[in-house]
Amino acid sequence: MTDAPGDGLICSAKGCSEPATWALRWNNPRIHTPDRRKTWLACDRHRAHLSDFLRVRGFLREVEPMASDDQSAP
């Protein structure tokens, strides 16, 4: 059995229980310092939706694939 990326970490989309495969790094420039990053996790199905939500607000900074050893929960 092989470990999936983000094994044990779940997508941040409301009602989703799929394993996370993407880390969406963001910050709100009105309240966070420029180097601060918060993280939402996304499955393949919700990556675009969550990224668009953050991008429209000017919060999205990076979208990175989750490594199998990535345990950076939000």
N, C-alpha and C positions, 0 to 999 in steps of 0.2 A: 504494500500500500504506500503511495507517495503522498506527501503533504501538498495540498493545494495552496496557492498564494493566499496569505491572510487567514490560514486555517484557524478556525475558532473565532474570527472576527466577522461581524455581520454588517451588511449594507445599512447605511444610515437612512435610506428612504423609508418613509412612513409605511408600516405594514409589511415591509420586505424582510424575509428571513434567509435570503441567499448569502453565501459567503462573499466577503469583500475581495475584489480583485484590483481595485484602484484606490489610491489615496488622493483626495482633493484637498490641497493645502490652501488656506485662505486667511484673510484678516479683514477687519473693518477698520479702515484708516482713521475713522473718527474717534475710535476708542483704543486701538492697539498701536503699539510702536511698529515702525516699518519692518523690523526683523521678526516680530511675533508671528507665529503660524498656528492656526487651529486646524483640525483635520476632520473631514467627513470621509467616511468610507463608502465605496460604491461597488455594486456588482456590475457586470457588463451591461445589463439591461437598463440600469438607472444612471450610468455614468453621464450620458449626455444631458439628461433632465436636471440632475443635481449641479452639473457644471454650468449649464445655462442659467439656473437660478442664481448662482453665485456671480457669474460673469455680468449679468444684467445689473446687478447692484454694485459692480466694481470691486468685489471682494476676492475673486478667484486669483490665485497667484501661481500655483503649479498643479498639474495632474500627473501623478506618477504611478506606474504599475506597482502593485504590492509584491514584495519579495516573499519567498516562502518563510523566511525568518523574521519578517516585519511584524512587530507586535506594538506598533505605535497607535494604540487605540485613541479615539478622540477624547 
